Amino acid sequence: MTDLSAVKAALKSQRIETPSWAYGNSGTRFKVFAQAGVPRDPYEKLDDAAQVQAVTGVAPVVSLHIPWDKVADYAALAAHAKDRGLVLGAINSNVFQDDDYKLGSVCHPDADVRRKALAHLLECVDIMDATGSRDLKLWFADGTNYPGQDDVSARQDRLAEALAAVCERLGDDQRMLLEYKLFEPAFYTTDVPDWGTAYAHCLKLGPKAQVVVDTGHHAPGTNIEFIVAVLLREQKLGGFDFNSRFYADDDLMVGAADPFQLFRIMHEVVKNGGLAAETGVAFMLDQCHNIEAKIPAIVRSVMNVQEATAKALLVDAAALTAAQRAGDVLEANSVLMDAYNTDVRPLLAEVREELGLHPDPVAAYRASGWQERIVAGRVGGQQAGWGA
């Protein structure tokens, strides 16, 4: 039997990191639909993130993206976050938007471009120092579009050199999280296309280098929970970028496309100790809210992660182990399905009420009047988005 008090304690201590860019205008390669009330600077993004934390109680960490969240005084930004009950999480680098990076950044054949890209990564570590952030998250759009365009092995050498330089710069309590992506924007080769490539680089770099699993960055049919289990076993899972995809990297709300997959992932996380703070796994959202309202969508995404976690915590571990050891295939599957098919919404409502929160975060946000205030008050200036 599952200890409900332990389940509740785990849910109360859960921490989900929200991305600053999800509060701004974001979209697809074809169109970004602007919305009224969107933040105009990183400070207003944190104000919105504080509303998510206020109604969920489990989202006090906010990830920044540089230069989208560039400010003159990062210590002041960290203080602004603290005043609103938040802390600043991962610092995300950007070496994919400048024209210089057309043929790559740290893997570019031109040494001058590589130096520029590395300088930006090291600048991000400086920002980590100023904000107290633990993690530097790296995603590279580097790759090639045509056979013969560049030397595949040489590009791996350039990548390894840059990653080593970044790791050398990190402080004792800081980490580098390396993200991978199957394809896009490079269509022939991608320099970090899969978890194996990311793991191989991180393994050589030591404990400061960890792998990030973006749930939208895999080929169709990939068993993501297997990847999660292996990386946890090897103590190389640094964190997640939670989202959903139907086709390519859609960056839809987590759990929107396949909630059963999210449950299976969280089952491996729970079973392998990934919820424990000492493992250091960062549970971050990485989503693009293009047609839906920003803050309610983020609230809903946090709730989706909570629901998958609650179901994973309800798996009868003893019964599952017994069925597995007995070779009872159907019973083992049934144990998992019983947990997945449990309606955990009443349980989570109880958890929230015990935390002094409204049992329905979406209803609480609507009743707060925050959306009406920001629509009325954020008039003038330039809304934040992928280019600012």
Secondary structure, DSSP 8 states (H G I E B T S, - for coil): ---HHHHHHHHHH---EEEGGGGSB---SS-----TT--SSHHHHHHHHHHHHHHHSS--EEEEETTTT--S-HHHHHHHHHHTT-EEEEEE---SSSGGGGG-STT-SSHHHHHHHHHHHHHHHHHHHHHT--EEEE----EESSTTSS-HHHHHHHHHHHHHHHHHHS-TT-EEEEE--SSSS-SSEESS-SHHHHHHHHHHH-TTEEEEEETTSS-TT--HHHHHHHHHHTT-EEEEEE-B-SSS---B-TTSS-HHHHHHHHHHHHHTTTTSGGG--EEEE----SSS-HHHHHHHHHHHHHHHHHHHHTS-HHHHHHHHHTT-HHHHHHHHHHHHTS--HHHHHHHHHHTTS-S-HHHHHHHHTHHHHHHHH--SS---BTT-
